[in-house]
Amino acid sequence: MDFHVYILKCRDNSFYTGHTDDLGARMASHQAGSFDGYTRRRRPVELVFCETFPTRIEALERERQIKGWSRAKKRALIERDWQRLCALSSGDKKC
């Protein structure tokens, strides 16, 4: 089973990051407002980024990492602008 980390762009241009093992069902729930949470009042939402992981633990770790990032860094990830992402990751030795 695969697990997905996703970023949604909300109606108010904010970003929401989550993880799931069923992306289609989760997207339908976000669009329907089934979750009493962040996206419910910010619909419609648009899927702007998704990564797949083999385990829930890896997906959860990535979700937590992304949630700690600035909006600019999330936008660089969404746009797959690796150079800008690296520049915004000044403490990351992988760059």
C-alpha positions as CSV (number, residue, x, y, z in Angstrom):
1,M,0.0,0.0,0.0
2,D,1.3,3.5,-0.8
3,F,0.9,6.6,1.3
4,H,0.7,10.1,-0.1
5,V,1.7,13.5,1.3
6,Y,-0.2,16.2,-0.4
7,I,-0.5,20.0,-0.5
8,L,-3.8,21.7,-1.3
9,K,-4.2,25.3,-2.4
10,C,-7.3,26.7,-0.7
11,R,-9.7,29.3,-2.0
12,D,-8.0,31.9,0.1
13,N,-4.6,31.0,-1.4
14,S,-3.4,29.3,1.8
15,F,-1.8,25.9,1.7
16,Y,-2.9,22.8,3.6
17,T,-0.6,19.7,4.0
18,G,-1.8,16.3,4.8
19,H,-1.2,12.6,4.3
20,T,-3.4,9.6,3.3
21,D,-3.5,6.1,1.9
22,D,-6.4,6.9,-0.4
23,L,-5.8,10.2,-2.2
24,G,-9.0,10.1,-4.3
25,A,-11.2,9.6,-1.3
26,R,-9.4,12.2,0.8
27,M,-9.7,14.8,-2.0
28,A,-13.4,14.0,-2.3
29,S,-13.8,14.5,1.5
30,H,-11.9,17.8,1.4
31,Q,-14.1,19.1,-1.5
32,A,-17.3,17.9,0.2
33,G,-16.3,19.6,3.4
34,S,-16.6,16.3,5.3
35,F,-13.7,17.3,7.6
36,D,-14.5,19.8,10.3
37,G,-11.2,21.5,10.0
38,Y,-9.0,23.9,8.1
39,T,-10.2,23.2,4.5
40,R,-13.9,23.1,5.2
41,R,-14.2,26.9,5.3
42,R,-11.7,27.4,2.5
43,R,-13.3,25.3,-0.3
44,P,-12.9,24.7,-3.1
45,V,-9.4,23.2,-2.8
46,E,-6.9,22.3,-5.5
47,L,-4.3,19.5,-5.3
48,V,-1.0,21.2,-6.1
49,F,1.6,18.7,-4.9
50,C,1.8,15.0,-4.1
51,E,4.6,12.6,-3.1
52,T,4.2,8.9,-2.6
53,F,5.9,6.9,0.2
54,P,6.0,3.1,0.9
55,T,5.2,3.5,4.6
56,R,2.8,5.7,6.7
57,I,5.7,6.6,9.0
58,E,7.7,8.1,6.1
59,A,4.7,10.0,4.8
60,L,3.9,11.4,8.3
61,E,7.5,12.5,8.8
62,R,7.4,14.3,5.4
63,E,4.1,15.9,6.2
64,R,5.5,17.2,9.5
65,Q,8.6,18.5,7.8
66,I,6.6,20.4,5.1
67,K,4.2,21.8,7.7
68,G,7.2,23.4,9.4
69,W,8.2,25.2,6.3
70,S,7.6,28.8,5.3
71,R,5.1,29.6,2.5
72,A,7.9,30.5,0.2
73,K,9.6,27.1,0.7
74,K,6.3,25.3,0.2
75,R,5.8,27.2,-3.0
76,A,9.3,26.3,-4.2
77,L,8.5,22.6,-3.6
78,I,5.1,22.9,-5.4
79,E,6.8,24.5,-8.4
80,R,9.7,22.0,-8.2
81,D,12.1,24.8,-8.1
82,W,15.0,22.9,-6.5
83,Q,17.5,25.7,-6.6
84,R,15.1,28.1,-4.8
85,L,14.1,25.3,-2.3
86,C,17.8,24.7,-1.6
87,A,18.4,28.4,-1.1
88,L,15.6,28.6,1.4
89,S,17.0,25.6,3.2
90,S,20.1,27.4,4.6
91,G,20.5,24.9,7.4
92,D,20.1,21.8,5.1
93,K,23.5,20.3,4.3
94,K,22.1,18.3,1.3
95,C,22.1,21.4,-0.9
